[in-house]
């Protein structure tokens, strides 16, 4: 518990600084998250498949995607298609006759660098910082409420084969909390920052974001359960790895970016 608290004491202010200043600090932050995340993912997947994913190859492909998102977002899909071709050319030349490693490699590239890389996109949107913080409001409110509601009222398990401790009550509690916290967040933005969106949009994005975040949580747990590991790494004392801590956030990032693009002319 002490390790968990100290990680939060150091990590939360650092996160605030990175999000607030953006620019070079955001580049460093996203690069770190991507590198750590891709190493954790590759290590976990390599426990499941043979032949193993080439770590250096994976890092190079991930780096190319992150740089592409930062410099020219609209080139991401062509670059991803080129990497798709490169991955399976590599499989053929290495003499591999299966598609498991190639498919796992491609999945990891979408799962980690593409999703984390979308954090750059909020710098291109008017009032992007306000949208950016929605990600963390939804993720943290969902996680907190799901834990306490599930612990207090939870009986029926929602997906016991993936995550035995998560309950239907906790899931519903997380969704409700995210919607309420988003309305509260919206009210703060309207009162102090002159950023106004209709309350029902905050409710809607809170609900959808919470569902997406919890799906992200289950996805990370699914991989860990298959790999027979408790945590992806110990890089964050008391919290595990980057993918342990940012599992729900990864799935919320693109949803909020889409929400921002759809509502940019309203606020």
Secondary structure, 3 states (H helix, E strand, C coil): CHHHHHHHHHHHHHHHHHHHHCHHHHHHHHHHHHHHHHHHHHHHHCCCCCCCCCHHHHHHHHHHHHHHHHHCHHHHHHHHHHHHHHHHHHHHHCCCCCCHHHHHHHHHHHHHHHHHHHHHHHHHCCCHHHHHHHHHHHHHHHHHHHHHHHHHHCCCECCCCCCCCCEHHHHHHHHHHHHHHHHHHHHHHHHHCCCCCCHHHHHHHHHHHHHHHHHHHHHHHHHHHHHCCCCCCCCECCCECHHHHCHHHHHHHHHHHHHHHHHCCCC
